Every structure is written in structure tokens, then in C-alpha cells.
Amino acid sequence: MSNDPFAELRQRMLQVIAAKTIFSCAQLGRAALRPRVLEALATVPRHEFVPPAIQPYAYEDCPLPIGCGKTISQPFIVAVMTDLLDLQPTDRVLEVGTGLGYQTAVLAALAGRVYSVELIEELAAQAIHRLARQRCANVEVNVGDGAKGWPVHAPYDKVIVTAAPASIPPALVEQLKPGGRMVLPAGPPDEQQLTVLDKSPDGTIISREIFAVRFSLLA
């Protein structure tokens, strides 16, 4: 028997994600997410990346407040965005919007190295502590303007943005490797679309919209 009091809730979360994936298969182009992504979600303890008072709700499929006026994304959206990235074990990933580090920890379980940028210093400090407690040794967190990326470690194989810019920041496109992929919400507040941007080997940008979403704005 598992000693993890949240194990059953985590399994229920995965069942909800699987059901919503089937419901969204027309937009996603598939009826199931990659097994590696689901394994990461089954392993990373989401309750360790929310404030203690709301840990009982950590595995509900909804956004939750994490302080400083910010939220942790609902698990289904975390799963879909991670799946769309098509992460490889050697990938260097830029994450914009660390929050308390849950998405970061999922990325760390699937990629080679994760560089995460958070605008709010208080959240970044908490994320560093929480990620260290989960022994995510392949992660670096920086306080800064996510729209400017993290040029010192560029280029990146993959970029994920967890707050919505009105338009895709040019700096993030520039820091994406040729052959790389970016996943982000983009558009005006009431018209945001989850968007996949692929950068071809010759630098050509091809983007496609997946479905409507609602994220905090990328400040």
C-alpha cells in the first residue's frame, strides 16, 4: 500500500486528463497524450507546488491561487502544453513563468535542462526551494522579464510560456533553435489561443492554434 496520501487523487487527476484529451482529440489531432508525459504527471507531486492551505485541492482539474495574484494552471492544460512540446531527454528548455515550479518540475522530468524565468521574486524564491526539495537538479531559475527570455543560455530546443502575451515576443522566437518548438497562449485577453510555433531549419516560422484558453497576462 502506498504511503502517499495523495496517490489516489493523483490517479483520479490522470483519469480526468485522459477523458478531456479524448473530448479534445479533434483539436489535438490525437486521442491520448504521450505515455512519458502521463508518467511525469503521475510522479510529480502537485500538492508540493501549491500553498499548504489548498493542498487538499491540488489534484482538482482547475487553476489554483499560489499568491501574488497568480495561479497554477489546471492539470489538463499542463499536460497538453507539455505533450505539444514533444520533449526529448536531451532538450534544453526555456520556461517563461515559473510560478511555484510545478510545470518546471514536469519539464525537468522529461528534458535534459530547464531554464525558467519568473518576474516575481517572491514566487521565484519559493519555486527554487520547492524544486530543490523535489531534487530537480537540472533546473535553473532566474528573476526577470520573461518576454526577454534568458539570452545567456540560448538557443533552446523548446520554449514554453505560461502567461499570455498579446503577440509572440520576438526575443523568444530569436532564442528558439532552428528546428525547435514553442508552445504558448497568445492573443488579447478574451481571444487567447493555445499556440504551437515551429521554427524550421531555415528559420521559417510556422504556427497553429489549438484551442481557446484563458491565462494571466505576460507582464
PyMOL CGO cylinders between C-alpha atoms (Angstrom):
from pymol import cmd
from pymol.cgo import CYLINDER

trace = [
    CYLINDER, 0.00, 0.00, 0.00, 1.28, 3.48, -0.89, 0.3, 1, 1, 1, 1, 1, 1,
    CYLINDER, 1.28, 3.48, -0.89, 2.31, 5.81, 1.92, 0.3, 1, 1, 1, 1, 1, 1,
    CYLINDER, 2.31, 5.81, 1.92, 1.42, 8.78, -0.28, 0.3, 1, 1, 1, 1, 1, 1,
    CYLINDER, 1.42, 8.78, -0.28, -1.93, 10.20, 0.91, 0.3, 1, 1, 1, 1, 1, 1,
    CYLINDER, -1.93, 10.20, 0.91, -2.35, 11.95, -2.44, 0.3, 1, 1, 1, 1, 1, 1,
    CYLINDER, -2.35, 11.95, -2.44, -1.71, 8.89, -4.65, 0.3, 1, 1, 1, 1, 1, 1,
    CYLINDER, -1.71, 8.89, -4.65, -5.39, 8.15, -5.28, 0.3, 1, 1, 1, 1, 1, 1,
    CYLINDER, -5.39, 8.15, -5.28, -6.18, 11.79, -6.03, 0.3, 1, 1, 1, 1, 1, 1,
    CYLINDER, -6.18, 11.79, -6.03, -3.29, 11.91, -8.49, 0.3, 1, 1, 1, 1, 1, 1,
    CYLINDER, -3.29, 11.91, -8.49, -4.66, 8.86, -10.30, 0.3, 1, 1, 1, 1, 1, 1,
    CYLINDER, -4.66, 8.86, -10.30, -8.09, 10.47, -10.50, 0.3, 1, 1, 1, 1, 1, 1,
    CYLINDER, -8.09, 10.47, -10.50, -6.45, 13.56, -11.97, 0.3, 1, 1, 1, 1, 1, 1,
    CYLINDER, -6.45, 13.56, -11.97, -4.88, 11.40, -14.68, 0.3, 1, 1, 1, 1, 1, 1,
    CYLINDER, -4.88, 11.40, -14.68, -8.26, 9.83, -15.46, 0.3, 1, 1, 1, 1, 1, 1,
    CYLINDER, -8.26, 9.83, -15.46, -9.81, 13.29, -15.89, 0.3, 1, 1, 1, 1, 1, 1,
    CYLINDER, -9.81, 13.29, -15.89, -6.93, 14.35, -18.16, 0.3, 1, 1, 1, 1, 1, 1,
    CYLINDER, -6.93, 14.35, -18.16, -7.39, 11.21, -20.27, 0.3, 1, 1, 1, 1, 1, 1,
    CYLINDER, -7.39, 11.21, -20.27, -11.12, 11.87, -20.64, 0.3, 1, 1, 1, 1, 1, 1,
    CYLINDER, -11.12, 11.87, -20.64, -10.63, 15.52, -21.57, 0.3, 1, 1, 1, 1, 1, 1,
    CYLINDER, -10.63, 15.52, -21.57, -7.96, 14.53, -24.09, 0.3, 1, 1, 1, 1, 1, 1,
    CYLINDER, -7.96, 14.53, -24.09, -10.44, 12.25, -25.86, 0.3, 1, 1, 1, 1, 1, 1,
    CYLINDER, -10.44, 12.25, -25.86, -13.01, 15.07, -25.84, 0.3, 1, 1, 1, 1, 1, 1,
    CYLINDER, -13.01, 15.07, -25.84, -10.41, 17.42, -27.39, 0.3, 1, 1, 1, 1, 1, 1,
    CYLINDER, -10.41, 17.42, -27.39, -8.99, 14.96, -29.91, 0.3, 1, 1, 1, 1, 1, 1,
    CYLINDER, -8.99, 14.96, -29.91, -10.26, 16.95, -32.91, 0.3, 1, 1, 1, 1, 1, 1,
    CYLINDER, -10.26, 16.95, -32.91, -8.18, 19.98, -31.86, 0.3, 1, 1, 1, 1, 1, 1,
    CYLINDER, -8.18, 19.98, -31.86, -5.21, 17.98, -30.59, 0.3, 1, 1, 1, 1, 1, 1,
    CYLINDER, -5.21, 17.98, -30.59, -5.11, 15.56, -33.51, 0.3, 1, 1, 1, 1, 1, 1,
    CYLINDER, -5.11, 15.56, -33.51, -4.82, 12.58, -31.14, 0.3, 1, 1, 1, 1, 1, 1,
    CYLINDER, -4.82, 12.58, -31.14, -6.94, 10.82, -28.54, 0.3, 1, 1, 1, 1, 1, 1,
    CYLINDER, -6.94, 10.82, -28.54, -4.19, 10.17, -25.97, 0.3, 1, 1, 1, 1, 1, 1,
    CYLINDER, -4.19, 10.17, -25.97, -1.17, 12.02, -24.64, 0.3, 1, 1, 1, 1, 1, 1,
    CYLINDER, -1.17, 12.02, -24.64, 2.35, 10.60, -24.75, 0.3, 1, 1, 1, 1, 1, 1,
    CYLINDER, 2.35, 10.60, -24.75, 3.00, 7.95, -22.07, 0.3, 1, 1, 1, 1, 1, 1,
    CYLINDER, 3.00, 7.95, -22.07, 6.13, 9.82, -20.90, 0.3, 1, 1, 1, 1, 1, 1,
    CYLINDER, 6.13, 9.82, -20.90, 4.06, 12.92, -20.19, 0.3, 1, 1, 1, 1, 1, 1,
    CYLINDER, 4.06, 12.92, -20.19, 1.45, 10.97, -18.23, 0.3, 1, 1, 1, 1, 1, 1,
    CYLINDER, 1.45, 10.97, -18.23, 4.21, 9.22, -16.28, 0.3, 1, 1, 1, 1, 1, 1,
    CYLINDER, 4.21, 9.22, -16.28, 5.70, 12.58, -15.31, 0.3, 1, 1, 1, 1, 1, 1,
    CYLINDER, 5.70, 12.58, -15.31, 2.30, 13.84, -14.15, 0.3, 1, 1, 1, 1, 1, 1,
    CYLINDER, 2.30, 13.84, -14.15, 1.84, 10.64, -12.16, 0.3, 1, 1, 1, 1, 1, 1,
    CYLINDER, 1.84, 10.64, -12.16, 5.20, 11.16, -10.47, 0.3, 1, 1, 1, 1, 1, 1,
    CYLINDER, 5.20, 11.16, -10.47, 5.49, 14.90, -9.77, 0.3, 1, 1, 1, 1, 1, 1,
    CYLINDER, 5.49, 14.90, -9.77, 3.63, 15.76, -6.53, 0.3, 1, 1, 1, 1, 1, 1,
    CYLINDER, 3.63, 15.76, -6.53, 1.46, 18.73, -7.50, 0.3, 1, 1, 1, 1, 1, 1,
    CYLINDER, 1.46, 18.73, -7.50, 0.48, 19.26, -3.86, 0.3, 1, 1, 1, 1, 1, 1,
    CYLINDER, 0.48, 19.26, -3.86, 4.08, 20.25, -3.11, 0.3, 1, 1, 1, 1, 1, 1,
    CYLINDER, 4.08, 20.25, -3.11, 3.77, 23.21, -5.51, 0.3, 1, 1, 1, 1, 1, 1,
    CYLINDER, 3.77, 23.21, -5.51, 0.73, 24.93, -4.01, 0.3, 1, 1, 1, 1, 1, 1,
    CYLINDER, 0.73, 24.93, -4.01, 0.29, 26.74, -0.67, 0.3, 1, 1, 1, 1, 1, 1,
    CYLINDER, 0.29, 26.74, -0.67, -0.38, 24.35, 2.25, 0.3, 1, 1, 1, 1, 1, 1,
    CYLINDER, -0.38, 24.35, 2.25, -3.93, 25.62, 2.79, 0.3, 1, 1, 1, 1, 1, 1,
    CYLINDER, -3.93, 25.62, 2.79, -5.06, 24.42, -0.64, 0.3, 1, 1, 1, 1, 1, 1,
    CYLINDER, -5.06, 24.42, -0.64, -3.14, 21.15, -0.82, 0.3, 1, 1, 1, 1, 1, 1,
    CYLINDER, -3.14, 21.15, -0.82, -6.40, 19.13, -0.49, 0.3, 1, 1, 1, 1, 1, 1,
    CYLINDER, -6.40, 19.13, -0.49, -7.48, 20.65, -3.84, 0.3, 1, 1, 1, 1, 1, 1,
    CYLINDER, -7.48, 20.65, -3.84, -4.14, 20.20, -5.61, 0.3, 1, 1, 1, 1, 1, 1,
    CYLINDER, -4.14, 20.20, -5.61, -5.36, 17.44, -7.94, 0.3, 1, 1, 1, 1, 1, 1,
    CYLINDER, -5.36, 17.44, -7.94, -8.63, 19.07, -8.97, 0.3, 1, 1, 1, 1, 1, 1,
    CYLINDER, -8.63, 19.07, -8.97, -8.60, 19.94, -12.67, 0.3, 1, 1, 1, 1, 1, 1,
    CYLINDER, -8.60, 19.94, -12.67, -8.74, 23.68, -12.17, 0.3, 1, 1, 1, 1, 1, 1,
    CYLINDER, -8.74, 23.68, -12.17, -6.35, 26.62, -11.67, 0.3, 1, 1, 1, 1, 1, 1,
    CYLINDER, -6.35, 26.62, -11.67, -5.47, 27.37, -8.05, 0.3, 1, 1, 1, 1, 1, 1,
    CYLINDER, -5.47, 27.37, -8.05, -4.14, 30.58, -6.42, 0.3, 1, 1, 1, 1, 1, 1,
    CYLINDER, -4.14, 30.58, -6.42, -0.46, 30.49, -5.49, 0.3, 1, 1, 1, 1, 1, 1,
    CYLINDER, -0.46, 30.49, -5.49, -0.08, 34.04, -4.14, 0.3, 1, 1, 1, 1, 1, 1,
    CYLINDER, -0.08, 34.04, -4.14, 0.97, 37.38, -5.62, 0.3, 1, 1, 1, 1, 1, 1,
    CYLINDER, 0.97, 37.38, -5.62, -2.20, 37.37, -7.73, 0.3, 1, 1, 1, 1, 1, 1,
    CYLINDER, -2.20, 37.37, -7.73, -1.01, 34.36, -9.75, 0.3, 1, 1, 1, 1, 1, 1,
    CYLINDER, -1.01, 34.36, -9.75, -2.36, 30.85, -10.29, 0.3, 1, 1, 1, 1, 1, 1,
    CYLINDER, -2.36, 30.85, -10.29, -1.08, 27.38, -11.07, 0.3, 1, 1, 1, 1, 1, 1,
    CYLINDER, -1.08, 27.38, -11.07, -2.54, 26.13, -14.37, 0.3, 1, 1, 1, 1, 1, 1,
    CYLINDER, -2.54, 26.13, -14.37, -5.12, 23.37, -14.38, 0.3, 1, 1, 1, 1, 1, 1,
    CYLINDER, -5.12, 23.37, -14.38, -3.54, 19.91, -14.80, 0.3, 1, 1, 1, 1, 1, 1,
    CYLINDER, -3.54, 19.91, -14.80, -5.17, 19.26, -18.19, 0.3, 1, 1, 1, 1, 1, 1,
    CYLINDER, -5.17, 19.26, -18.19, -3.56, 22.39, -19.64, 0.3, 1, 1, 1, 1, 1, 1,
    CYLINDER, -3.56, 22.39, -19.64, -0.18, 21.50, -18.11, 0.3, 1, 1, 1, 1, 1, 1,
    CYLINDER, -0.18, 21.50, -18.11, -0.48, 18.04, -19.67, 0.3, 1, 1, 1, 1, 1, 1,
    CYLINDER, -0.48, 18.04, -19.67, -1.48, 19.31, -23.12, 0.3, 1, 1, 1, 1, 1, 1,
    CYLINDER, -1.48, 19.31, -23.12, 1.20, 22.02, -23.27, 0.3, 1, 1, 1, 1, 1, 1,
    CYLINDER, 1.20, 22.02, -23.27, 3.86, 19.55, -22.15, 0.3, 1, 1, 1, 1, 1, 1,
    CYLINDER, 3.86, 19.55, -22.15, 2.70, 16.99, -24.70, 0.3, 1, 1, 1, 1, 1, 1,
    CYLINDER, 2.70, 16.99, -24.70, 2.70, 19.54, -27.51, 0.3, 1, 1, 1, 1, 1, 1,
    CYLINDER, 2.70, 19.54, -27.51, 6.33, 20.40, -26.75, 0.3, 1, 1, 1, 1, 1, 1,
    CYLINDER, 6.33, 20.40, -26.75, 7.34, 16.81, -27.70, 0.3, 1, 1, 1, 1, 1, 1,
    CYLINDER, 7.34, 16.81, -27.70, 10.21, 16.91, -25.23, 0.3, 1, 1, 1, 1, 1, 1,
    CYLINDER, 10.21, 16.91, -25.23, 13.31, 14.79, -25.76, 0.3, 1, 1, 1, 1, 1, 1,
    CYLINDER, 13.31, 14.79, -25.76, 15.68, 13.69, -22.97, 0.3, 1, 1, 1, 1, 1, 1,
    CYLINDER, 15.68, 13.69, -22.97, 18.47, 15.91, -24.32, 0.3, 1, 1, 1, 1, 1, 1,
    CYLINDER, 18.47, 15.91, -24.32, 16.38, 19.05, -24.84, 0.3, 1, 1, 1, 1, 1, 1,
    CYLINDER, 16.38, 19.05, -24.84, 17.34, 22.41, -23.35, 0.3, 1, 1, 1, 1, 1, 1,
    CYLINDER, 17.34, 22.41, -23.35, 14.09, 24.14, -22.43, 0.3, 1, 1, 1, 1, 1, 1,
    CYLINDER, 14.09, 24.14, -22.43, 13.24, 27.75, -21.65, 0.3, 1, 1, 1, 1, 1, 1,
    CYLINDER, 13.24, 27.75, -21.65, 10.19, 28.21, -19.44, 0.3, 1, 1, 1, 1, 1, 1,
    CYLINDER, 10.19, 28.21, -19.44, 8.65, 31.66, -19.06, 0.3, 1, 1, 1, 1, 1, 1,
    CYLINDER, 8.65, 31.66, -19.06, 6.61, 31.92, -15.86, 0.3, 1, 1, 1, 1, 1, 1,
    CYLINDER, 6.61, 31.92, -15.86, 7.96, 29.66, -13.13, 0.3, 1, 1, 1, 1, 1, 1,
    CYLINDER, 7.96, 29.66, -13.13, 5.22, 30.30, -10.59, 0.3, 1, 1, 1, 1, 1, 1,
    CYLINDER, 5.22, 30.30, -10.59, 5.85, 27.88, -7.72, 0.3, 1, 1, 1, 1, 1, 1,
    CYLINDER, 5.85, 27.88, -7.72, 7.57, 25.43, -10.05, 0.3, 1, 1, 1, 1, 1, 1,
    CYLINDER, 7.57, 25.43, -10.05, 5.05, 22.66, -10.85, 0.3, 1, 1, 1, 1, 1, 1,
    CYLINDER, 5.05, 22.66, -10.85, 5.29, 22.93, -14.63, 0.3, 1, 1, 1, 1, 1, 1,
    CYLINDER, 5.29, 22.93, -14.63, 9.05, 23.33, -14.18, 0.3, 1, 1, 1, 1, 1, 1,
    CYLINDER, 9.05, 23.33, -14.18, 9.25, 20.03, -12.30, 0.3, 1, 1, 1, 1, 1, 1,
    CYLINDER, 9.25, 20.03, -12.30, 7.26, 18.26, -15.01, 0.3, 1, 1, 1, 1, 1, 1,
    CYLINDER, 7.26, 18.26, -15.01, 9.62, 19.64, -17.65, 0.3, 1, 1, 1, 1, 1, 1,
    CYLINDER, 9.62, 19.64, -17.65, 12.63, 18.60, -15.57, 0.3, 1, 1, 1, 1, 1, 1,
    CYLINDER, 12.63, 18.60, -15.57, 11.37, 15.02, -15.51, 0.3, 1, 1, 1, 1, 1, 1,
    CYLINDER, 11.37, 15.02, -15.51, 11.30, 14.91, -19.31, 0.3, 1, 1, 1, 1, 1, 1,
    CYLINDER, 11.30, 14.91, -19.31, 14.10, 17.17, -20.61, 0.3, 1, 1, 1, 1, 1, 1,
    CYLINDER, 14.10, 17.17, -20.61, 17.84, 17.50, -20.19, 0.3, 1, 1, 1, 1, 1, 1,
    CYLINDER, 17.84, 17.50, -20.19, 17.98, 21.03, -18.78, 0.3, 1, 1, 1, 1, 1, 1,
    CYLINDER, 17.98, 21.03, -18.78, 15.33, 23.59, -17.85, 0.3, 1, 1, 1, 1, 1, 1,
    CYLINDER, 15.33, 23.59, -17.85, 15.94, 27.34, -17.59, 0.3, 1, 1, 1, 1, 1, 1,
    CYLINDER, 15.94, 27.34, -17.59, 12.96, 29.09, -16.03, 0.3, 1, 1, 1, 1, 1, 1,
    CYLINDER, 12.96, 29.09, -16.03, 12.28, 32.83, -15.76, 0.3, 1, 1, 1, 1, 1, 1,
    CYLINDER, 12.28, 32.83, -15.76, 9.89, 34.33, -13.20, 0.3, 1, 1, 1, 1, 1, 1,
    CYLINDER, 9.89, 34.33, -13.20, 9.03, 38.03, -12.94, 0.3, 1, 1, 1, 1, 1, 1,
    CYLINDER, 9.03, 38.03, -12.94, 8.03, 37.96, -9.26, 0.3, 1, 1, 1, 1, 1, 1,
    CYLINDER, 8.03, 37.96, -9.26, 10.97, 37.49, -6.93, 0.3, 1, 1, 1, 1, 1, 1,
    CYLINDER, 10.97, 37.49, -6.93, 8.88, 36.03, -4.09, 0.3, 1, 1, 1, 1, 1, 1,
    CYLINDER, 8.88, 36.03, -4.09, 7.50, 33.28, -6.33, 0.3, 1, 1, 1, 1, 1, 1,
    CYLINDER, 7.50, 33.28, -6.33, 10.93, 32.54, -7.80, 0.3, 1, 1, 1, 1, 1, 1,
    CYLINDER, 10.93, 32.54, -7.80, 12.43, 32.11, -4.32, 0.3, 1, 1, 1, 1, 1, 1,
    CYLINDER, 12.43, 32.11, -4.32, 9.66, 29.72, -3.30, 0.3, 1, 1, 1, 1, 1, 1,
    CYLINDER, 9.66, 29.72, -3.30, 10.00, 27.79, -6.57, 0.3, 1, 1, 1, 1, 1, 1,
    CYLINDER, 10.00, 27.79, -6.57, 13.74, 27.32, -6.06, 0.3, 1, 1, 1, 1, 1, 1,
    CYLINDER, 13.74, 27.32, -6.06, 13.08, 25.91, -2.58, 0.3, 1, 1, 1, 1, 1, 1,
    CYLINDER, 13.08, 25.91, -2.58, 10.28, 23.60, -3.74, 0.3, 1, 1, 1, 1, 1, 1,
    CYLINDER, 10.28, 23.60, -3.74, 12.24, 22.31, -6.74, 0.3, 1, 1, 1, 1, 1, 1,
    CYLINDER, 12.24, 22.31, -6.74, 15.28, 21.63, -4.58, 0.3, 1, 1, 1, 1, 1, 1,
    CYLINDER, 15.28, 21.63, -4.58, 13.10, 19.70, -2.13, 0.3, 1, 1, 1, 1, 1, 1,
    CYLINDER, 13.10, 19.70, -2.13, 11.97, 17.52, -5.05, 0.3, 1, 1, 1, 1, 1, 1,
    CYLINDER, 11.97, 17.52, -5.05, 15.61, 17.06, -6.12, 0.3, 1, 1, 1, 1, 1, 1,
    CYLINDER, 15.61, 17.06, -6.12, 15.14, 18.68, -9.52, 0.3, 1, 1, 1, 1, 1, 1,
    CYLINDER, 15.14, 18.68, -9.52, 18.86, 19.12, -10.13, 0.3, 1, 1, 1, 1, 1, 1,
    CYLINDER, 18.86, 19.12, -10.13, 18.59, 20.01, -13.83, 0.3, 1, 1, 1, 1, 1, 1,
    CYLINDER, 18.59, 20.01, -13.83, 16.75, 23.31, -13.29, 0.3, 1, 1, 1, 1, 1, 1,
    CYLINDER, 16.75, 23.31, -13.29, 17.90, 26.93, -13.00, 0.3, 1, 1, 1, 1, 1, 1,
    CYLINDER, 17.90, 26.93, -13.00, 15.51, 29.75, -12.06, 0.3, 1, 1, 1, 1, 1, 1,
    CYLINDER, 15.51, 29.75, -12.06, 16.09, 33.43, -12.78, 0.3, 1, 1, 1, 1, 1, 1,
    CYLINDER, 16.09, 33.43, -12.78, 14.15, 36.54, -11.80, 0.3, 1, 1, 1, 1, 1, 1,
    CYLINDER, 14.15, 36.54, -11.80, 13.47, 38.69, -14.83, 0.3, 1, 1, 1, 1, 1, 1,
    CYLINDER, 13.47, 38.69, -14.83, 11.17, 39.79, -17.63, 0.3, 1, 1, 1, 1, 1, 1,
    CYLINDER, 11.17, 39.79, -17.63, 10.09, 36.58, -19.33, 0.3, 1, 1, 1, 1, 1, 1,
    CYLINDER, 10.09, 36.58, -19.33, 9.30, 38.36, -22.60, 0.3, 1, 1, 1, 1, 1, 1,
    CYLINDER, 9.30, 38.36, -22.60, 13.04, 38.91, -22.95, 0.3, 1, 1, 1, 1, 1, 1,
    CYLINDER, 13.04, 38.91, -22.95, 13.81, 35.23, -22.37, 0.3, 1, 1, 1, 1, 1, 1,
    CYLINDER, 13.81, 35.23, -22.37, 17.17, 34.22, -20.93, 0.3, 1, 1, 1, 1, 1, 1,
    CYLINDER, 17.17, 34.22, -20.93, 19.69, 35.04, -23.67, 0.3, 1, 1, 1, 1, 1, 1,
    CYLINDER, 19.69, 35.04, -23.67, 22.79, 33.77, -21.86, 0.3, 1, 1, 1, 1, 1, 1,
    CYLINDER, 22.79, 33.77, -21.86, 21.65, 30.15, -22.20, 0.3, 1, 1, 1, 1, 1, 1,
    CYLINDER, 21.65, 30.15, -22.20, 20.14, 30.43, -25.70, 0.3, 1, 1, 1, 1, 1, 1,
    CYLINDER, 20.14, 30.43, -25.70, 19.43, 28.87, -28.09, 0.3, 1, 1, 1, 1, 1, 1,
    CYLINDER, 19.43, 28.87, -28.09, 16.80, 26.48, -26.75, 0.3, 1, 1, 1, 1, 1, 1,
    CYLINDER, 16.80, 26.48, -26.75, 15.34, 23.33, -28.27, 0.3, 1, 1, 1, 1, 1, 1,
    CYLINDER, 15.34, 23.33, -28.27, 11.94, 24.11, -26.76, 0.3, 1, 1, 1, 1, 1, 1,
    CYLINDER, 11.94, 24.11, -26.76, 10.24, 27.15, -25.23, 0.3, 1, 1, 1, 1, 1, 1,
    CYLINDER, 10.24, 27.15, -25.23, 7.08, 27.11, -23.11, 0.3, 1, 1, 1, 1, 1, 1,
    CYLINDER, 7.08, 27.11, -23.11, 5.29, 30.25, -21.91, 0.3, 1, 1, 1, 1, 1, 1,
    CYLINDER, 5.29, 30.25, -21.91, 2.73, 30.02, -19.10, 0.3, 1, 1, 1, 1, 1, 1,
    CYLINDER, 2.73, 30.02, -19.10, 1.37, 33.56, -19.31, 0.3, 1, 1, 1, 1, 1, 1,
    CYLINDER, 1.37, 33.56, -19.31, -0.22, 35.14, -22.35, 0.3, 1, 1, 1, 1, 1, 1,
    CYLINDER, -0.22, 35.14, -22.35, 1.37, 37.91, -24.43, 0.3, 1, 1, 1, 1, 1, 1,
    CYLINDER, 1.37, 37.91, -24.43, -0.83, 39.82, -26.85, 0.3, 1, 1, 1, 1, 1, 1,
    CYLINDER, -0.83, 39.82, -26.85, 1.64, 38.80, -29.56, 0.3, 1, 1, 1, 1, 1, 1,
    CYLINDER, 1.64, 38.80, -29.56, 4.57, 36.41, -29.56, 0.3, 1, 1, 1, 1, 1, 1,
    CYLINDER, 4.57, 36.41, -29.56, 7.68, 38.15, -28.13, 0.3, 1, 1, 1, 1, 1, 1,
    CYLINDER, 7.68, 38.15, -28.13, 10.40, 38.43, -30.82, 0.3, 1, 1, 1, 1, 1, 1,
    CYLINDER, 10.40, 38.43, -30.82, 13.14, 37.68, -28.26, 0.3, 1, 1, 1, 1, 1, 1,
    CYLINDER, 13.14, 37.68, -28.26, 11.64, 34.26, -27.56, 0.3, 1, 1, 1, 1, 1, 1,
    CYLINDER, 11.64, 34.26, -27.56, 11.46, 33.44, -31.25, 0.3, 1, 1, 1, 1, 1, 1,
    CYLINDER, 11.46, 33.44, -31.25, 15.07, 34.53, -31.66, 0.3, 1, 1, 1, 1, 1, 1,
    CYLINDER, 15.07, 34.53, -31.66, 16.21, 32.33, -28.76, 0.3, 1, 1, 1, 1, 1, 1,
    CYLINDER, 16.21, 32.33, -28.76, 14.48, 29.25, -30.20, 0.3, 1, 1, 1, 1, 1, 1,
    CYLINDER, 14.48, 29.25, -30.20, 16.78, 26.95, -32.15, 0.3, 1, 1, 1, 1, 1, 1,
    CYLINDER, 16.78, 26.95, -32.15, 16.11, 26.26, -35.83, 0.3, 1, 1, 1, 1, 1, 1,
    CYLINDER, 16.11, 26.26, -35.83, 14.13, 23.03, -35.73, 0.3, 1, 1, 1, 1, 1, 1,
    CYLINDER, 14.13, 23.03, -35.73, 12.77, 23.98, -32.29, 0.3, 1, 1, 1, 1, 1, 1,
    CYLINDER, 12.77, 23.98, -32.29, 9.25, 24.41, -30.98, 0.3, 1, 1, 1, 1, 1, 1,
    CYLINDER, 9.25, 24.41, -30.98, 7.45, 26.92, -28.75, 0.3, 1, 1, 1, 1, 1, 1,
    CYLINDER, 7.45, 26.92, -28.75, 4.11, 26.39, -27.00, 0.3, 1, 1, 1, 1, 1, 1,
    CYLINDER, 4.11, 26.39, -27.00, 2.28, 29.35, -25.50, 0.3, 1, 1, 1, 1, 1, 1,
    CYLINDER, 2.28, 29.35, -25.50, -1.06, 31.10, -25.05, 0.3, 1, 1, 1, 1, 1, 1,
    CYLINDER, -1.06, 31.10, -25.05, -1.24, 34.26, -27.13, 0.3, 1, 1, 1, 1, 1, 1,
    CYLINDER, -1.24, 34.26, -27.13, -3.72, 36.94, -28.08, 0.3, 1, 1, 1, 1, 1, 1,
    CYLINDER, -3.72, 36.94, -28.08, -5.93, 39.62, -26.47, 0.3, 1, 1, 1, 1, 1, 1,
    CYLINDER, -5.93, 39.62, -26.47, -7.40, 38.71, -23.04, 0.3, 1, 1, 1, 1, 1, 1,
    CYLINDER, -7.40, 38.71, -23.04, -10.73, 37.48, -24.44, 0.3, 1, 1, 1, 1, 1, 1,
    CYLINDER, -10.73, 37.48, -24.44, -9.28, 35.87, -27.55, 0.3, 1, 1, 1, 1, 1, 1,
    CYLINDER, -9.28, 35.87, -27.55, -6.30, 33.86, -26.30, 0.3, 1, 1, 1, 1, 1, 1,
    CYLINDER, -6.30, 33.86, -26.30, -5.39, 30.73, -28.24, 0.3, 1, 1, 1, 1, 1, 1,
    CYLINDER, -5.39, 30.73, -28.24, -3.04, 27.97, -27.21, 0.3, 1, 1, 1, 1, 1, 1,
    CYLINDER, -3.04, 27.97, -27.21, -0.46, 28.19, -29.99, 0.3, 1, 1, 1, 1, 1, 1,
    CYLINDER, -0.46, 28.19, -29.99, 2.29, 25.93, -31.29, 0.3, 1, 1, 1, 1, 1, 1,
    CYLINDER, 2.29, 25.93, -31.29, 5.11, 27.66, -33.13, 0.3, 1, 1, 1, 1, 1, 1,
    CYLINDER, 5.11, 27.66, -33.13, 7.67, 25.62, -35.08, 0.3, 1, 1, 1, 1, 1, 1,
    CYLINDER, 7.67, 25.62, -35.08, 10.91, 27.11, -36.36, 0.3, 1, 1, 1, 1, 1, 1,
    CYLINDER, 10.91, 27.11, -36.36, 12.13, 25.30, -39.45, 0.3, 1, 1, 1, 1, 1, 1,
    CYLINDER, 12.13, 25.30, -39.45, 15.84, 24.61, -40.06, 0.3, 1, 1, 1, 1, 1, 1,
    CYLINDER, 15.84, 24.61, -40.06, 15.98, 27.65, -42.37, 0.3, 1, 1, 1, 1, 1, 1,
    CYLINDER, 15.98, 27.65, -42.37, 14.38, 29.88, -39.72, 0.3, 1, 1, 1, 1, 1, 1,
    CYLINDER, 14.38, 29.88, -39.72, 10.87, 29.97, -41.21, 0.3, 1, 1, 1, 1, 1, 1,
    CYLINDER, 10.87, 29.97, -41.21, 8.13, 30.23, -38.57, 0.3, 1, 1, 1, 1, 1, 1,
    CYLINDER, 8.13, 30.23, -38.57, 5.01, 28.07, -38.84, 0.3, 1, 1, 1, 1, 1, 1,
    CYLINDER, 5.01, 28.07, -38.84, 2.30, 28.44, -36.19, 0.3, 1, 1, 1, 1, 1, 1,
    CYLINDER, 2.30, 28.44, -36.19, -1.01, 26.76, -35.49, 0.3, 1, 1, 1, 1, 1, 1,
    CYLINDER, -1.01, 26.76, -35.49, -3.74, 27.39, -32.95, 0.3, 1, 1, 1, 1, 1, 1,
    CYLINDER, -3.74, 27.39, -32.95, -5.03, 24.50, -30.83, 0.3, 1, 1, 1, 1, 1, 1,
    CYLINDER, -5.03, 24.50, -30.83, -7.96, 25.82, -28.79, 0.3, 1, 1, 1, 1, 1, 1,
    CYLINDER, -7.96, 25.82, -28.79, -9.13, 28.82, -26.79, 0.3, 1, 1, 1, 1, 1, 1,
    CYLINDER, -9.13, 28.82, -26.79, -7.57, 29.33, -23.34, 0.3, 1, 1, 1, 1, 1, 1,
    CYLINDER, -7.57, 29.33, -23.34, -7.51, 31.94, -20.58, 0.3, 1, 1, 1, 1, 1, 1,
    CYLINDER, -7.51, 31.94, -20.58, -4.18, 32.75, -18.92, 0.3, 1, 1, 1, 1, 1, 1,
    CYLINDER, -4.18, 32.75, -18.92, -2.79, 35.57, -16.82, 0.3, 1, 1, 1, 1, 1, 1,
    CYLINDER, -2.79, 35.57, -16.82, -1.21, 38.24, -18.99, 0.3, 1, 1, 1, 1, 1, 1,
    CYLINDER, -1.21, 38.24, -18.99, 2.51, 38.19, -19.63, 0.3, 1, 1, 1, 1, 1, 1,
    CYLINDER, 2.51, 38.19, -19.63, 3.57, 41.46, -17.99, 0.3, 1, 1, 1, 1, 1, 1,
]
cmd.load_cgo(trace, "trace")
